[in-house]
Amino acid sequence: MSRHAETAHHSTGRPDQDEGKDQEDSRTAVTVFVALGANLVIALAKLLGGLFAGSPALLSEAAHSVADSLNEIFLLASLKRSTRAPDSKHPFGYGKERYFWSLLAAVGIFVMGGCFSVFQGIEALRSGSSESHTGYVVGLVVLAVALVAEGSSLVRAVLQVAGQARQTGRSIREAIRSADDPALRTVLAEDSTACFGVLVAMAGLGLHMITGKVQWEAWASMLIGALLVFVAYQLAKESRGQIIGEAADPALRRALLEFLEAQPEIDTVTTLLSMRLGTRSTLVAARVDLAAGLDSEEVEEVLVRLKSTIRERWPIADQVFLDVTDASPRDRERARQERRQLDQAVDDEPG
């Protein structure tokens, strides 16, 4: 089995996957709670400091922290609601709840964080307000405290990703890029953006104090807003793709395809489709042309065995559907093209 196939096999879990996922969800919940507590304290401190100092950059950072606090509540809701058992209305479960609530978090970052920050910057340019020396000091102290708190929350999130990276044999950078938990990915994006935003606000406030020109703070506020809008767009794009229906990662798809093609009862795999149903579930549907000479009972036994083996080896692929079909020459050619494209996608993956 290829290195990518091995990675796909190990990264999707073992028979104790549910227990491992529960533990991972618990760690993610703690990470989100840490971020929520930090953001609530920081938001209050920034708001009071911004009103006292009359600082647009500080008020922009306060809006950023308020947006982040609301987003943490969305993420906690997603962790709770996404683990509900399937029912008649949602036979494939509620795994996509995480993607929906993450989309709302992205909208919150865009509206409450990005747009308000840009508005504050424009207002500062129009009003040309200035601050007292005490106001500068208060603002810088508040931002320094915020940087420590945001940094602590970011360290917590990075440590969790590092643990996941060790389990899957990836680097931390690869684990961050491929993180399939939107809650953890959102916390990482929020905290890293918050730390950078605090540094920008400190620079704007410091330059305002040195030069006496409010433009520095105004541009700092608008830069923070532009950064938040960009981060919100990236998070929303990820959530949109997952809500619409995103395929499993190429390494897992190729591992499944190689498994099916290696079976002596299968002549051709004409189509392999997949869709992520959440962080714990993936739908796999394949059209296969079986070898000649199998009677109806043998066909049924083969299909049952293949489904059972797939679920056992790749527990995340819990919804498996196999459709027996006659492959035409056109089907076989299309299957070869799709296989080449899949191989190329796996080869292009980092690491």
DRENVO-394543 format. One line per field, with one value per residue: residue number from 0; residue in one letter; chain; x, y, z of N, C-alpha, C in turn. Coordinates in steps of 0.05 Angstrom, whole numbers, plus 5000, padded with zeros to 4 digits. Example, Ala and Ser with C-alpha at 12.3 -4.5 7.8 and 13.67 -1.06 7.14 Angstrom:
2
num 0	1
residu a	s
chaine A	A
n_xx 5264	5257
n_yy 4886	4955
n_zz 5156	5142
ca_xx 5246	5273
ca_yy 4910	4979
ca_zz 5156	5143
c_xx 5264	5258
c_yy 4934	5001
c_zz 5156	5157
This chain:
351
num 0	1	2	3	4	5	6	7	8	9	10	11	12	13	14	15	16	17	18	19	20	21	22	23	24	25	26	27	28	29	30	31	32	33	34	35	36	37	38	39	40	41	42	43	44	45	46	47	48	49	50	51	52	53	54	55	56	57	58	59	60	61	62	63	64	65	66	67	68	69	70	71	72	73	74	75	76	77	78	79	80	81	82	83	84	85	86	87	88	89	90	91	92	93	94	95	96	97	98	99	100	101	102	103	104	105	106	107	108	109	110	111	112	113	114	115	116	117	118	119	120	121	122	123	124	125	126	127	128	129	130	131	132	133	134	135	136	137	138	139	140	141	142	143	144	145	146	147	148	149	150	151	152	153	154	155	156	157	158	159	160	161	162	163	164	165	166	167	168	169	170	171	172	173	174	175	176	177	178	179	180	181	182	183	184	185	186	187	188	189	190	191	192	193	194	195	196	197	198	199	200	201	202	203	204	205	206	207	208	209	210	211	212	213	214	215	216	217	218	219	220	221	222	223	224	225	226	227	228	229	230	231	232	233	234	235	236	237	238	239	240	241	242	243	244	245	246	247	248	249	250	251	252	253	254	255	256	257	258	259	260	261	262	263	264	265	266	267	268	269	270	271	272	273	274	275	276	277	278	279	280	281	282	283	284	285	286	287	288	289	290	291	292	293	294	295	296	297	298	299	300	301	302	303	304	305	306	307	308	309	310	311	312	313	314	315	316	317	318	319	320	321	322	323	324	325	326	327	328	329	330	331	332	333	334	335	336	337	338	339	340	341	342	343	344	345	346	347	348	349	350
residu m	s	r	h	a	e	t	a	h	h	s	t	g	r	p	d	q	d	e	g	k	d	q	e	d	s	r	t	a	v	t	v	f	v	a	l	g	a	n	l	v	i	a	l	a	k	l	l	g	g	l	f	a	g	s	p	a	l	l	s	e	a	a	h	s	v	a	d	s	l	n	e	i	f	l	l	a	s	l	k	r	s	t	r	a	p	d	s	k	h	p	f	g	y	g	k	e	r	y	f	w	s	l	l	a	a	v	g	i	f	v	m	g	g	c	f	s	v	f	q	g	i	e	a	l	r	s	g	s	s	e	s	h	t	g	y	v	v	g	l	v	v	l	a	v	a	l	v	a	e	g	s	s	l	v	r	a	v	l	q	v	a	g	q	a	r	q	t	g	r	s	i	r	e	a	i	r	s	a	d	d	p	a	l	r	t	v	l	a	e	d	s	t	a	c	f	g	v	l	v	a	m	a	g	l	g	l	h	m	i	t	g	k	v	q	w	e	a	w	a	s	m	l	i	g	a	l	l	v	f	v	a	y	q	l	a	k	e	s	r	g	q	i	i	g	e	a	a	d	p	a	l	r	r	a	l	l	e	f	l	e	a	q	p	e	i	d	t	v	t	t	l	l	s	m	r	l	g	t	r	s	t	l	v	a	a	r	v	d	l	a	a	g	l	d	s	e	e	v	e	e	v	l	v	r	l	k	s	t	i	r	e	r	w	p	i	a	d	q	v	f	l	d	v	t	d	a	s	p	r	d	r	e	r	a	r	q	e	r	r	q	l	d	q	a	v	d	d	e	p	g
chaine A	A	A	A	A	A	A	A	A	A	A	A	A	A	A	A	A	A	A	A	A	A	A	A	A	A	A	A	A	A	A	A	A	A	A	A	A	A	A	A	A	A	A	A	A	A	A	A	A	A	A	A	A	A	A	A	A	A	A	A	A	A	A	A	A	A	A	A	A	A	A	A	A	A	A	A	A	A	A	A	A	A	A	A	A	A	A	A	A	A	A	A	A	A	A	A	A	A	A	A	A	A	A	A	A	A	A	A	A	A	A	A	A	A	A	A	A	A	A	A	A	A	A	A	A	A	A	A	A	A	A	A	A	A	A	A	A	A	A	A	A	A	A	A	A	A	A	A	A	A	A	A	A	A	A	A	A	A	A	A	A	A	A	A	A	A	A	A	A	A	A	A	A	A	A	A	A	A	A	A	A	A	A	A	A	A	A	A	A	A	A	A	A	A	A	A	A	A	A	A	A	A	A	A	A	A	A	A	A	A	A	A	A	A	A	A	A	A	A	A	A	A	A	A	A	A	A	A	A	A	A	A	A	A	A	A	A	A	A	A	A	A	A	A	A	A	A	A	A	A	A	A	A	A	A	A	A	A	A	A	A	A	A	A	A	A	A	A	A	A	A	A	A	A	A	A	A	A	A	A	A	A	A	A	A	A	A	A	A	A	A	A	A	A	A	A	A	A	A	A	A	A	A	A	A	A	A	A	A	A	A	A	A	A	A	A	A	A	A	A	A	A	A	A	A	A	A	A	A	A	A	A	A	A	A	A	A	A	A	A	A	A	A	A	A	A	A	A	A	A	A
n_xx 5017	5010	5045	5011	4962	4967	4969	4917	4889	4904	4892	4838	4818	4805	4772	4758	4742	4698	4703	4753	4741	4704	4737	4771	4734	4721	4769	4771	4726	4744	4785	4755	4725	4765	4782	4735	4729	4775	4765	4718	4735	4775	4746	4714	4754	4779	4737	4724	4774	4779	4736	4751	4800	4787	4801	4803	4826	4829	4775	4760	4787	4759	4708	4723	4736	4686	4658	4687	4675	4620	4623	4649	4608	4574	4606	4610	4557	4555	4589	4559	4509	4522	4533	4488	4444	4427	4362	4293	4284	4335	4372	4426	4450	4473	4521	4536	4521	4564	4590	4551	4544	4596	4597	4562	4593	4634	4606	4595	4646	4657	4616	4610	4663	4700	4672	4656	4705	4729	4692	4702	4754	4746	4713	4748	4785	4753	4737	4784	4803	4837	4881	4893	4955	4949	4908	4934	4970	4935	4909	4952	4967	4921	4920	4967	4956	4914	4941	4972	4931	4903	4945	4955	4908	4914	4961	4941	4905	4941	4973	4936	4928	4980	4982	4945	4974	5018	4992	4975	5021	5037	5064	5058	5041	5018	4977	4946	4929	4899	4860	4800	4762	4718	4708	4755	4790	4767	4776	4832	4841	4815	4844	4897	4891	4872	4916	4953	4923	4921	4975	4979	4943	4969	5015	4991	4968	5014	5044	5009	5012	5065	5070	5025	4985	4923	4914	4947	4925	4875	4885	4907	4862	4830	4862	4860	4806	4804	4835	4804	4758	4780	4796	4746	4721	4752	4741	4686	4683	4706	4668	4622	4635	4635	4584	4553	4571	4625	4678	4712	4780	4833	4872	4845	4804	4834	4856	4810	4794	4837	4832	4782	4793	4830	4803	4786	4736	4718	4715	4718	4721	4677	4659	4673	4646	4644	4626	4634	4601	4606	4651	4656	4636	4629	4603	4605	4600	4598	4603	4607	4634	4625	4663	4654	4609	4590	4537	4472	4470	4524	4540	4512	4537	4590	4583	4564	4608	4649	4629	4628	4682	4705	4681	4704	4760	4764	4736	4711	4686	4627	4579	4565	4554	4545	4538	4520	4539	4540	4599	4613	4655	4664	4653	4696	4740	4730	4735	4789	4811	4792	4819	4872	4869	4858	4903	4940	4920	4931	4987	4999	4987	5012	5071
n_yy 4976	5045	5104	5148	5122	5091	5133	5154	5110	5106	5157	5161	5131	5077	5017	5038	5089	5123	5133	5158	5203	5227	5242	5277	5316	5334	5358	5398	5427	5447	5479	5517	5539	5563	5602	5631	5651	5683	5720	5747	5774	5805	5835	5868	5897	5923	5953	5989	6014	6035	6072	6106	6125	6143	6117	6096	6050	6016	6011	5984	5936	5919	5909	5867	5828	5821	5800	5752	5728	5717	5683	5639	5618	5601	5560	5525	5508	5481	5437	5409	5399	5371	5319	5290	5233	5197	5206	5199	5244	5262	5219	5210	5232	5288	5313	5355	5400	5426	5452	5489	5523	5542	5571	5612	5635	5656	5695	5728	5746	5776	5817	5839	5845	5857	5896	5935	5952	5976	6017	6047	6064	6098	6137	6158	6183	6223	6253	6268	6262	6267	6243	6240	6239	6202	6171	6146	6113	6080	6054	6025	5992	5961	5935	5906	5870	5844	5819	5781	5748	5732	5707	5664	5634	5621	5590	5545	5524	5513	5474	5432	5421	5405	5357	5327	5325	5294	5244	5232	5232	5278	5343	5403	5446	5421	5394	5436	5458	5417	5408	5378	5393	5442	5476	5477	5497	5547	5572	5574	5608	5655	5667	5673	5715	5753	5762	5784	5828	5857	5872	5905	5945	5965	5986	6026	6059	6073	6102	6143	6169	6186	6218	6249	6246	6224	6193	6148	6112	6107	6083	6036	6013	6005	5969	5925	5914	5900	5853	5820	5815	5786	5738	5721	5711	5668	5628	5624	5606	5555	5531	5535	5501	5452	5447	5446	5398	5362	5324	5266	5267	5263	5222	5184	5170	5147	5104	5073	5062	5032	4988	4966	4955	4915	4870	4804	4792	4837	4869	4920	4985	5031	5081	5122	5154	5203	5236	5281	5276	5299	5308	5257	5221	5193	5188	5137	5117	5070	5048	4985	4937	4871	4809	4759	4702	4698	4679	4701	4696	4694	4744	4777	4761	4778	4834	4846	4830	4865	4916	4910	4902	4951	4987	4969	4975	5029	5066	5116	5118	5105	5101	5063	5047	5002	4993	4948	4944	4942	4954	4998	5008	5063	5077	5051	5079	5130	5118	5106	5157	5187	5161	5174	5229	5229	5205	5245	5286	5266	5262	5316	5334	5365	5341
n_zz 5000	4985	5011	5017	5018	5064	5101	5095	5114	5168	5187	5187	5228	5276	5301	5351	5340	5352	5407	5407	5376	5410	5452	5425	5411	5462	5476	5438	5454	5504	5485	5457	5499	5529	5492	5490	5542	5545	5505	5522	5569	5547	5509	5541	5568	5525	5505	5547	5553	5501	5499	5541	5523	5473	5427	5361	5339	5383	5396	5350	5357	5402	5380	5348	5386	5411	5369	5362	5411	5407	5364	5387	5418	5378	5358	5402	5403	5355	5366	5403	5377	5330	5342	5349	5344	5283	5253	5230	5198	5187	5163	5155	5198	5238	5226	5193	5218	5243	5202	5186	5232	5235	5189	5204	5243	5212	5184	5227	5241	5195	5193	5247	5263	5217	5184	5221	5241	5196	5189	5236	5227	5183	5205	5243	5209	5188	5232	5258	5311	5374	5427	5498	5537	5578	5558	5515	5543	5573	5531	5507	5549	5556	5506	5509	5551	5526	5484	5511	5532	5485	5459	5494	5487	5433	5435	5462	5423	5382	5406	5410	5356	5344	5372	5343	5295	5308	5316	5264	5235	5209	5193	5234	5204	5159	5185	5203	5155	5134	5171	5193	5227	5234	5278	5309	5270	5261	5311	5312	5268	5286	5334	5316	5280	5316	5349	5312	5298	5346	5351	5306	5321	5366	5342	5310	5350	5379	5340	5331	5380	5379	5333	5333	5296	5277	5234	5232	5269	5247	5197	5217	5241	5196	5168	5203	5198	5143	5144	5177	5145	5102	5128	5146	5097	5077	5115	5109	5056	5061	5095	5063	5020	5047	5067	5020	4998	5001	4974	5000	5025	4976	4985	5017	4982	4940	4966	4978	4926	4906	4940	4924	4869	4875	4888	4870	4850	4825	4764	4740	4769	4757	4775	4831	4883	4935	4997	5048	5109	5156	5212	5231	5195	5130	5065	5018	4952	4901	4833	4806	4762	4760	4759	4708	4713	4765	4808	4833	4889	4903	4886	4922	4970	4961	4957	5009	5039	5020	5035	5090	5101	5084	5120	5166	5159	5146	5187	5185	5137	5138	5113	5062	4995	4943	4875	4826	4759	4687	4653	4601	4542	4541	4594	4619	4599	4619	4673	4676	4664	4708	4748	4737	4746	4800	4822	4809	4840	4892	4889	4886	4936	4996	5030
ca_xx 5000	5026	5047	4986	4940	4971	4961	4888	4879	4909	4881	4809	4810	4804	4746	4752	4741	4679	4715	4774	4728	4693	4759	4780	4713	4724	4792	4763	4708	4760	4799	4735	4718	4788	4780	4711	4735	4795	4752	4699	4750	4789	4727	4707	4777	4784	4715	4728	4798	4774	4719	4766	4822	4777	4819	4788	4839	4822	4747	4759	4795	4737	4688	4735	4734	4658	4651	4699	4660	4595	4630	4655	4582	4565	4622	4601	4531	4561	4600	4537	4487	4531	4536	4462	4441	4409	4333	4278	4287	4363	4382	4455	4460	4474	4549	4541	4516	4589	4596	4531	4551	4621	4590	4551	4616	4648	4590	4598	4672	4655	4599	4616	4691	4711	4657	4657	4732	4732	4676	4715	4776	4736	4703	4771	4796	4735	4735	4811	4804	4864	4879	4912	4977	4938	4893	4953	4981	4914	4905	4974	4966	4899	4928	4988	4942	4899	4960	4979	4908	4899	4968	4951	4887	4926	4979	4924	4895	4963	4980	4917	4934	5005	4976	4934	4995	5033	4976	4972	5047	5040	5075	5038	5031	5000	4954	4929	4917	4880	4842	4773	4743	4715	4709	4783	4801	4758	4790	4859	4840	4808	4865	4920	4883	4870	4944	4964	4907	4930	5001	4973	4930	4991	5032	4976	4966	5041	5051	4991	5023	5091	5067	5002	4967	4904	4913	4960	4906	4853	4894	4910	4835	4820	4877	4848	4781	4809	4845	4781	4741	4794	4794	4718	4716	4765	4726	4660	4687	4710	4642	4604	4641	4628	4554	4543	4578	4653	4688	4733	4806	4842	4886	4825	4790	4851	4859	4786	4794	4857	4821	4762	4805	4846	4786	4784	4709	4712	4729	4724	4706	4671	4655	4675	4637	4645	4618	4637	4576	4614	4678	4656	4621	4634	4588	4620	4583	4615	4592	4627	4628	4635	4673	4633	4607	4579	4508	4460	4478	4552	4541	4504	4558	4612	4577	4563	4636	4663	4619	4636	4711	4710	4674	4723	4786	4762	4711	4698	4669	4607	4556	4576	4535	4557	4519	4531	4532	4557	4616	4617	4682	4665	4656	4723	4758	4725	4746	4819	4817	4787	4840	4896	4865	4859	4932	4953	4912	4946	5015	5001	4983	5037	5081
ca_yy 5000	5069	5120	5164	5103	5085	5157	5154	5089	5112	5182	5158	5118	5048	5010	5055	5116	5140	5141	5177	5227	5240	5254	5300	5337	5346	5376	5421	5443	5461	5501	5538	5553	5580	5625	5647	5666	5704	5741	5763	5792	5824	5853	5888	5915	5940	5973	6010	6029	6051	6094	6125	6137	6153	6105	6080	6023	6001	6004	5963	5911	5911	5897	5842	5809	5815	5781	5727	5716	5707	5660	5616	5607	5586	5536	5506	5497	5461	5413	5394	5390	5355	5291	5277	5208	5199	5201	5196	5268	5264	5192	5209	5245	5318	5321	5380	5423	5440	5470	5510	5542	5554	5592	5635	5648	5672	5719	5746	5759	5795	5839	5852	5851	5871	5920	5956	5963	5994	6041	6062	6077	6120	6157	6171	6201	6246	6270	6278	6263	6263	6230	6250	6221	6180	6154	6129	6093	6061	6038	6007	5972	5943	5918	5887	5849	5828	5803	5758	5730	5720	5689	5639	5618	5611	5568	5522	5513	5502	5449	5412	5413	5390	5330	5313	5321	5270	5220	5226	5232	5302	5367	5420	5462	5404	5388	5460	5461	5395	5404	5374	5403	5471	5491	5482	5514	5575	5583	5580	5632	5678	5675	5683	5741	5771	5769	5802	5853	5872	5884	5928	5967	5977	6002	6050	6076	6084	6122	6166	6182	6198	6238	6266	6244	6203	6176	6122	6094	6102	6063	6011	6003	5995	5945	5904	5907	5885	5827	5805	5808	5765	5713	5712	5700	5642	5609	5620	5590	5527	5521	5532	5476	5428	5446	5437	5370	5361	5297	5258	5275	5246	5198	5164	5160	5128	5079	5058	5053	5011	4965	4954	4945	4891	4847	4786	4791	4862	4872	4949	5005	5052	5107	5123	5180	5206	5261	5283	5281	5311	5300	5229	5205	5198	5171	5126	5103	5061	5030	4965	4916	4846	4789	4741	4676	4699	4678	4723	4693	4702	4773	4788	4755	4795	4861	4848	4828	4889	4937	4905	4906	4979	5000	4960	4986	5058	5070	5141	5111	5088	5098	5051	5037	4991	4988	4931	4954	4933	4976	5000	5018	5091	5077	5043	5101	5151	5109	5110	5185	5195	5149	5191	5254	5224	5201	5271	5301	5255	5270	5344	5341	5370	5320
ca_zz 5000	4983	5035	5020	5025	5093	5116	5094	5131	5196	5195	5189	5253	5282	5313	5374	5329	5366	5432	5401	5367	5433	5467	5410	5414	5489	5476	5423	5471	5523	5470	5451	5524	5535	5474	5497	5567	5539	5488	5538	5586	5529	5496	5561	5573	5501	5502	5567	5546	5477	5506	5557	5507	5448	5407	5341	5336	5407	5393	5329	5370	5420	5363	5340	5409	5414	5347	5369	5433	5396	5348	5404	5426	5355	5356	5423	5394	5334	5378	5416	5359	5308	5351	5353	5329	5260	5257	5205	5182	5180	5165	5155	5222	5240	5225	5178	5236	5249	5179	5186	5253	5228	5169	5219	5256	5192	5179	5250	5238	5173	5200	5273	5265	5194	5175	5242	5242	5173	5195	5257	5214	5166	5224	5254	5189	5184	5256	5265	5340	5387	5454	5519	5542	5594	5540	5500	5561	5579	5507	5503	5570	5550	5484	5519	5565	5506	5469	5527	5533	5459	5454	5510	5473	5408	5442	5468	5398	5367	5419	5402	5328	5345	5381	5320	5275	5317	5312	5236	5222	5192	5206	5245	5182	5144	5202	5203	5128	5129	5194	5184	5248	5229	5303	5315	5249	5266	5334	5303	5251	5303	5353	5302	5270	5338	5358	5292	5300	5370	5344	5288	5337	5383	5324	5303	5374	5385	5320	5336	5404	5372	5312	5338	5273	5281	5210	5237	5282	5228	5178	5231	5244	5170	5162	5219	5185	5118	5152	5186	5122	5087	5144	5145	5070	5075	5132	5096	5032	5070	5105	5040	5005	5062	5068	4993	4995	4993	4972	5019	5015	4954	4995	5025	4958	4925	4982	4974	4899	4904	4953	4907	4845	4881	4893	4846	4840	4812	4739	4737	4785	4738	4789	4860	4893	4964	5007	5077	5123	5182	5220	5239	5176	5101	5047	4995	4932	4878	4813	4800	4742	4772	4740	4697	4725	4793	4810	4849	4917	4905	4883	4947	4990	4955	4964	5038	5050	5014	5052	5118	5103	5082	5146	5187	5154	5146	5202	5179	5114	5151	5095	5038	4976	4919	4854	4805	4733	4664	4644	4572	4536	4549	4623	4627	4592	4639	4698	4674	4666	4736	4765	4733	4760	4829	4828	4807	4864	4915	4887	4890	4964	5010	5047
c_xx 5018	5026	5022	4963	4942	4962	4931	4877	4881	4894	4851	4800	4811	4776	4738	4750	4722	4690	4737	4763	4716	4714	4769	4760	4715	4747	4786	4744	4723	4775	4780	4728	4741	4787	4757	4717	4754	4782	4733	4714	4764	4770	4719	4729	4781	4762	4718	4752	4794	4757	4734	4787	4811	4792	4802	4800	4831	4792	4743	4766	4773	4715	4698	4731	4705	4649	4662	4684	4634	4601	4636	4629	4571	4580	4615	4575	4536	4572	4578	4517	4497	4534	4510	4459	4423	4380	4320	4281	4316	4377	4412	4467	4461	4503	4554	4532	4541	4595	4577	4539	4577	4616	4579	4574	4631	4633	4593	4625	4670	4640	4608	4645	4701	4698	4659	4685	4738	4716	4690	4739	4768	4727	4727	4784	4779	4736	4762	4814	4833	4859	4899	4934	4967	4923	4911	4963	4960	4910	4927	4974	4944	4907	4949	4975	4926	4917	4968	4956	4903	4921	4965	4930	4898	4945	4963	4914	4917	4973	4961	4923	4960	5000	4963	4955	5012	5018	4975	4999	5051	5055	5052	5025	5011	4975	4935	4914	4895	4860	4813	4752	4741	4716	4738	4796	4792	4772	4818	4859	4834	4831	4889	4915	4882	4897	4956	4949	4916	4957	4997	4961	4951	5009	5017	4974	4992	5049	5034	5002	5049	5087	5044	4982	4950	4903	4926	4940	4883	4861	4898	4882	4825	4836	4867	4822	4785	4818	4822	4762	4754	4791	4765	4711	4728	4750	4699	4662	4691	4683	4622	4609	4632	4598	4543	4548	4606	4662	4708	4760	4817	4856	4867	4811	4808	4855	4834	4785	4813	4846	4801	4774	4821	4829	4782	4756	4701	4728	4737	4708	4701	4668	4659	4669	4639	4635	4621	4611	4581	4642	4679	4645	4627	4617	4605	4601	4599	4598	4613	4616	4641	4645	4651	4633	4596	4549	4498	4468	4507	4556	4534	4525	4582	4607	4576	4591	4651	4655	4629	4666	4718	4704	4694	4750	4786	4736	4697	4680	4646	4582	4567	4554	4550	4535	4532	4521	4550	4573	4619	4646	4685	4668	4684	4743	4755	4737	4776	4826	4813	4809	4866	4893	4867	4888	4947	4946	4927	4975	5019	4998	5010	5045	5078
c_yy 5025	5085	5136	5146	5096	5109	5159	5134	5096	5137	5181	5141	5088	5042	5027	5084	5134	5150	5162	5204	5242	5255	5279	5323	5350	5365	5401	5440	5459	5485	5524	5554	5572	5605	5643	5664	5689	5727	5759	5783	5814	5844	5875	5908	5934	5961	5996	6027	6046	6075	6115	6139	6150	6142	6088	6052	6005	5993	5983	5936	5901	5898	5869	5821	5802	5795	5754	5713	5703	5682	5635	5602	5590	5559	5515	5493	5476	5435	5396	5383	5371	5325	5277	5253	5213	5194	5200	5220	5272	5237	5189	5224	5276	5328	5348	5405	5439	5460	5493	5532	5555	5576	5617	5650	5665	5697	5739	5760	5781	5820	5854	5860	5868	5897	5943	5968	5982	6020	6059	6077	6101	6143	6173	6191	6226	6264	6282	6280	6258	6252	6244	6230	6197	6161	6135	6106	6072	6043	6017	5985	5951	5924	5898	5864	5831	5810	5778	5738	5716	5700	5662	5621	5606	5588	5542	5509	5500	5476	5426	5402	5397	5361	5314	5307	5297	5244	5212	5226	5256	5323	5384	5437	5446	5398	5412	5463	5440	5390	5401	5383	5433	5488	5497	5500	5543	5588	5591	5606	5657	5687	5685	5711	5762	5780	5789	5829	5870	5886	5908	5951	5981	5995	6028	6070	6089	6106	6147	6182	6197	6222	6258	6265	6219	6184	6148	6102	6088	6080	6036	5997	5991	5970	5921	5895	5891	5857	5809	5797	5785	5738	5703	5700	5672	5621	5603	5602	5560	5515	5517	5506	5451	5425	5435	5407	5367	5332	5291	5265	5254	5220	5177	5153	5141	5102	5061	5046	5030	4985	4951	4941	4919	4867	4830	4786	4816	4864	4902	4965	5029	5080	5103	5151	5180	5234	5261	5292	5294	5302	5270	5211	5213	5178	5163	5110	5096	5044	5011	4945	4890	4827	4770	4715	4675	4697	4699	4721	4701	4732	4787	4785	4774	4824	4865	4848	4853	4912	4934	4911	4936	4994	4993	4973	5017	5065	5096	5138	5093	5085	5089	5040	5027	4983	4971	4940	4942	4956	4975	5010	5048	5094	5071	5065	5124	5144	5112	5139	5195	5185	5166	5217	5251	5220	5227	5288	5292	5264	5299	5353	5346	5347	5293
c_zz 5000	5009	5039	5029	5055	5110	5118	5113	5160	5205	5199	5212	5253	5293	5337	5365	5345	5392	5427	5392	5391	5449	5452	5411	5441	5490	5460	5439	5492	5509	5464	5476	5532	5518	5482	5522	5561	5524	5504	5556	5569	5517	5516	5566	5549	5499	5522	5561	5522	5482	5522	5540	5481	5424	5386	5337	5359	5405	5371	5340	5389	5403	5353	5362	5414	5393	5353	5391	5424	5379	5364	5413	5403	5353	5377	5415	5373	5345	5391	5396	5338	5316	5356	5335	5305	5268	5230	5187	5172	5182	5165	5179	5219	5238	5212	5195	5241	5226	5179	5207	5248	5207	5183	5233	5237	5185	5202	5249	5217	5182	5225	5275	5242	5187	5196	5244	5219	5178	5216	5245	5197	5184	5236	5235	5186	5208	5264	5295	5350	5415	5473	5523	5559	5577	5524	5518	5567	5555	5503	5524	5564	5527	5492	5534	5545	5490	5485	5528	5507	5452	5469	5497	5448	5414	5448	5443	5382	5379	5412	5374	5327	5353	5358	5299	5283	5311	5282	5221	5204	5208	5216	5222	5165	5159	5202	5176	5123	5151	5185	5204	5244	5255	5310	5295	5253	5289	5327	5286	5267	5320	5339	5291	5292	5348	5338	5294	5324	5364	5325	5303	5355	5366	5317	5326	5381	5366	5323	5360	5396	5353	5317	5315	5277	5257	5215	5250	5263	5208	5191	5235	5218	5161	5178	5206	5160	5124	5161	5164	5106	5102	5143	5118	5067	5091	5119	5071	5039	5079	5082	5025	5020	5065	5042	4989	4984	4993	4994	5008	4995	4963	5003	5001	4942	4940	4978	4946	4895	4917	4935	4882	4850	4886	4868	4834	4824	4787	4735	4757	4766	4750	4819	4869	4924	4972	5038	5090	5150	5188	5228	5217	5147	5085	5024	4977	4908	4859	4804	4779	4752	4750	4732	4713	4753	4792	4830	4878	4921	4903	4909	4969	4986	4964	4995	5050	5044	5031	5080	5121	5101	5108	5168	5184	5154	5160	5195	5154	5123	5134	5067	5020	4951	4899	4832	4778	4712	4654	4614	4567	4544	4579	4632	4621	4612	4666	4699	4677	4695	4754	4762	4747	4790	4838	4828	4832	4889	4913	4892	4919	4978	5027	5034
